[in-house]
Amino acid sequence: MSELINNLMSNPIARHTVGLLILMSVNIVLGSIGSLFVGHFNARRFCKSLVKSGIIILCFIATYYAGYLNPDIIAISVGDVEANVMTALNLIVLFGYYHYAKQVIEKLAAMLGLNFDDEIKGRGRRKD
């Protein structure tokens, strides 16, 4: 079992996908905590979000193996750029990673009472 995990984690797209799953889960938990604090927690929506994330990851895994088995088939073409399944999946995972990382960072900053944009631009709450 540990050999399988080591092999899986040596693959960049697998690591990115696991990271994306973690970010999706953290995003769901942070959103649920926020809802819980204001009294609008919906356990059904929470469970549906977790199931949705799990299904997305299973679909990524299945599509990854399809691309692994047939690496020479062009899956998408955007303008003059053509990409096989593996490259297209890697792009989707990276875009998803960016999307969920941004949401998680914004939620964490808000929980700490920070306005992330203001902190970056130097307009934080400092009173020197």
N, C-alpha and C positions, 0 to 999 in steps of 0.2 A: 504494500500500500504506500509506504513512504517513497519507494522508487517511482511509482506512478505520479505522486505529488511532485517529486523533484523534476521529473521529465516535463510535467505540465508547466511548472513554474519557470522552466528554462525557455519556454516559448513566449516571445514578447506579446503576441496577441492574446494568449491565455492570461498572462499577467494583467494586461490592460482590461480584459473582460472581468477578471476577479476584482480588480480595482473599481471598475464601473459598478459591479454588483454591490460592493461595499458602499460606494457613494450613494447609490440609489436607496439602499437600506437606511443609511444615516439621514438622508433627506426625508424619507418617510417618517422616521422616528422624530426628527426635529420638528417637522410639520405637525405631528400628532401631539408632541409636548406643548407646542404653541396653542393648539386647539384645546388641550386639556386645561391649560392655564386660564383661558378665557371662557371655559365652560361649554365649548362646542365640540368636544371629542366625539367622534363617530367610529365606534369599534368596527362596524361593518365596512366602512370606507377604508379603514386601516388594513383590515384583512384583505380586502380586494386589491389594495395597492401592493401588498406583499406578494400576493398570488400573481399579479400582473408582472412584477419584477422577475419573479421566478420563471414565468412562461417566456419572457423576453430572453432571459439568459439561456434557457433550454433551446430556444429557436436559434440563438447565436451559435451554440455548440453544434447543433445539427447542421446549420449552414456552413460552419467552419469545416466540418468533416466532408461535406459535399465539395467544397472548394479544395480541400486537401486531396481528395480522390481525383479531381479533374482540374489541375492547376492551369491548364492551357486554354480553358474556355473563357472568353471575354463576357463578363456579366453586364457591364455598363459602359456607356460611351457618352462622355460629356464634351461637346465640342470636338476637338481633335485628340482628346485624351481618352484612352481605353483602359479599363481596369478589369482584372479577373476577380473572382469571388473573394479571394483572400485579401486583396488590396482594398476592395470596396468595403469589406467588413472592418478592416483595420481603420479606415476613414470614419465609418459610422461609430465605432467604439471610441475613437479619439474625440469626435464631435460630441458624443454622449458624455464622455468624461469631462470635457470642458463645461457642458451645460449643467451637469449635476454638481461638479466641483464649485462652480460659481454660485449655485443656489445654496449649497451647504455653507460656504464661506459667508454669504450674505445673512443666512439665518443665524449662524454662530455669532457674527458681529452684532446683529440686532439683539440677541439674547444678552450680550455683554453691554448693551446700551450704546453701541458704536454705530455711527453712520459711515459705512465702509468708504463711500466716495469722498466724504469730507475728510476722513483720516488720511487717505492717500493724497489729497490735494492740500493737506496741511491746515485744514480748518476744523480740527478736532476740538474737544471741550477743554483744552488746557487753559488754566488760569494761573499764569505765572506772576 
